[in-house]
């Protein structure tokens, strides 16, 4: 359930989302490095295990009691964890595997549209003009930035068309959007740290079952390299990119709504590219800068219009 919106809460939420984007954007270059010596399923479950360990440790220290107990709403936690964490993670991995980096990035740029449709169907709320305009701006900005990236621009002409993974990427976004909405509804009264930690816990169990099944059937060959660089990367991805990142995502959704929060997702490939370019000493392109500005403009426009609409309705109700 989206909490009462104020300028202060919006400012805090947006600051958190910016930090989240940095965490998630840095995730992809590091994952690419890790996958040179780790199999995909082990890399997935490894980072989620460390995320759960970090989140539950923080909860335990804060409450001075183990946060896992029998009085929790386990039915809802299982649904949220298995669909929002397990299913979306597996669909994302298989989506990238069955498509290409180019088509996956392009599909990811349309996530605000998918999120808006999913939110409309789940919450049955009308899409106000601010949300529609903001979604269009952020989607356009994401596509401009992605297509202007040197690696993507050079390979667009060689795309062999849709290969099936693109639909899995859309499915992953639908699953995570549903999770983001229902977590705020079903777990109302729980802190965002509780929501993130508890749903990550049930999601980890689902991922462990999938990892064991894939390894046992031969669909995934386990390969791990615990060199110091890999250890540092997996700890960073687990505790910060996944653990802190997912907490900031849920915090942002609780204040801005899932549609506005999803617009920030289009900044992820831009941040990932910028990190790589800085690493290589190459300046960002004009298209990437223009795309980033369009995304930020769409995010801010949607929130300003939403805040004005809420105040107008509040004034009308008090009259």
N, C-alpha and C positions, 0 to 999 in steps of 0.2 A: 504494500500500500504506500503510495507516494505521500511523504510527509508535507506538512504545511510549508509553503514556499515563501521565503523572505529574501531580501537582497543579501543579507549576511550568510544565510544557508546556501544560496546559490554561489556566492563567492568561495565559500569553503569547499563546496562540491566540485566546482570547476577547478580549483587548485588541486584537489585530490585527483581529478580526472587527468590533469596535465601530468602529474607524477605517474599515474597509471600508464599513460601512453608512453612515457619514457621507459618504464619497466617492460611493457609489452613490446615496444619497438626494438629495444636492445635484445629481446629474447630471440628473435629470428636469426640474426647473424651468429649468435652464440650457439643456437641449436644446429645451424648448418655445420659449424665446426665440430660439435659433439658427435653428430651423426657419421662423421668419418671413422669413428672408432666404437660407436655404440649402435645397437640395433634400434629401430624406431620404437618398438613396444617398450623396451627397457628404458629408453630415454623418457618416454611418456610417464610410465609408472614411477620412475626414479624421482622426477621433479615433483610429481603429485605427492609422493610419500614424504618428501622433505617439506612440502607446503603444509600438509596436515600436521606433521610433527611440530612445525613452527607455530601454527595457529593454535593447536591444542596446548602447547607449552605456555603460550601467552595467556590463554584463557585460564589455565590452571594457576599460574602465578597471580593473575588478577583476582581470581575468586577464592584462592586457597583451597580449592577442592577440584577433583577430576570432573570435567564437564560432561563426560559420557556416563549416563545413568538411565535407569529404566523408566523414569517419568517423562522422558522426552517424547515429542510427537513423532514417533518412529515411522509411522505410515507415510506421513508427508516427507520426512527426511529421506526415506528410501526413494520415493518418486523423484524428488528434486535432485538427489545425488546421482541416481542412475540415468536420468534423462539429461539433466543440465551439465553434469561433469563427465560421466562415463560415455554416454552416447555421443555428445557433442565432440568430445576429444577423439573418439574413434572415427567418427564421420569426417572430421577435419584431416586426420592422418591419412585415411583412405582417399579422401577427396583430392589432396595434393598428390598422392601416389598415382591415382588413376587419371589425373589431368596433367596440367603443366603449371609451372610457376606463374606464367603469364596469365593464363585463363583463370587460375585461382585468385590472383591479385585483382583481376577485373571483376570477378564475381564478388569478391570481398568488398569492392567499392560500392556495390549495390546493397550492402547490408542495411543501411538506413531505410531503404524502401521496404525490404523484407520485414524489418523490425516494425515499421509503421503498420503494415498490413497485419502482422501477427498480433500486435497490441490492439489493433482495431477489432479483430475477431475474438480475442480473449477477454478484453476489458469492455468491449462494446461502447467505447467512447468516441465521440465525433472528432475527426481530425481538423483542428482549427487551422486557418490559413498560415499562421506562423510556423506550424509544424510542417505543413506541405512545402512552403517556400524554403525553409531551412533544410529539409530533406533533399530537395532538388539541388540546392547550392552545394551541400556537402558531398552528394553523389557526383556532381559535375567536377568538383574540386579533386575528389579522389581519382576519377578517371583521367583527368588532365595530368595529375602528378604521376600516376602509374605509367601512362603511355609515353610520358616525356622522359622516363628513366632510361638511361643508355642501354641497359641490358634488355629491357622490355621492348623499347622502340626498335631495336635491331632484330628482334625475333617475332614481331607481330605478323609480318608477312609470311612467316613459315609455319603458322599455326595450322594444324591438321583438322581443325573444327572441333566440335563438342565430342568428348570421349567418355562422358558419364560421370567423371569426378566432380564436374561443376554442380550437378544436382545434389551430390553429397555435401558439398560446401554450403549450398543453400539450406539443406536439411540441418546441418550443424548450427547455422545461425538461428533457424526457427527453434531448434531445441534449446539453445542457450537463451534466446529471447523469452520463451515460455518459462524457463527456470527463473529468469530475472524478475518476471512479473509475479509468478506464483509464490516465490520465496518471500516477497514483501507482503503477500496476502496471507499465506498459510502460517508464516512465522511472525506475524505481527506481535509486537511486544518483546521480541528477542532483539538483542543488539546486532549490528551488522557484523561484528566480529563473531558472534555466536552463529549467525546464519552462514557465514563463509566457512568457518571451521567445521561445523556439524555436517553441512552438505558436502564439503570436501571429503570428510571421513567416509560417508556412505558411498560417495563416488569412487574413492580409492579402492574400496572393497570390490566394486564392480570392475574397475580396471585390473585389479589383481586377478579376478576370475577370467577376464578376457586374455590377460597375459599368459596365464597358465594354459588356457585352452589353445591359444595360438601356438604356444611352444610345444604342447603335447601332440598336436595334429601336424606339426611341421610347417605351419603357415608363417612362423617367425622363428628364426635362428638366433638364439641368445648370444650376444657378443658384447663384452664389457671391457673397458680399459680404464683402470683407476690411476692413470697418471695424474700428476698434481694439477695440471691445467684443466683436465676433465673434471676433477673433483671440485675445483673452484667454480667452474661453470655450472655444474649441476646443483651445487649449493646455492649459488646466486639465483639461478632460474627457479629453483624450488621455493626458497624462502622469500625472495623479492618479486620476481616476475609473476609467479603463480600465486603465492601466499598473499603478499601485500597487494599485488595487482588485482586479484579477485576481491579482496576486501574493499579496496577503493572503488572498484566497479559497483559492488552492491551499495556502497555508501552513496555514490553518485546517482544510481538508479532511484534510491529512496528519496532523493531531493529533486532531481530533474525529470525523472521518468525514463523509461527504457528507450524511447525513440530518440530523445535528445542525447542520451548517453551513447547510443550506437553511432551517432554522427562522429563522435571522437574517434571511433574505430578507423575511419579513413585516414587519420593521421599516422596510424601504425606503420604502413609501408614507407611513408615519408620519413619518419624518424629512423626506421631501419636503414633506409638508403643514406640518410644524412650521416648516421653513425659510421657506415661503411666508407662514405666519401671522405669524412674527416680522418678516418683511419688511413685512407690512401692519399690524403692531402689534396683532394679534388673539390672545388666549390660546387654548391648545388646549382641546378639549372633553373632558368626562368620559369619553366613549366611547373617544377616542383614548388617553387616559392609561390606562384600564382595559385596552384592547387591548395596549398596549405592555407593561404589567406581566404580562399573561398570556403573551405571547410570551417575555419574559425568563424567566418562571417555567418555561415548558416547556423552554427551552434548558438552564437550569441543572439541572432535574430529570432530564432525559435524560442529561446528562453525569455527574451524581452517581451515578445508578443504574448507568450503564455502567462507571464507575470501580470501584464496589463489586463488580459482577459480575466484572470482570477480576481484582480482588484475591482474590475468593473462589475463582475457578478456579485462580489461581496458588498459593494456599494448599493447595487440594485436590491439585494436581499435585506439590507438594513433600512432601505427607504420605506 
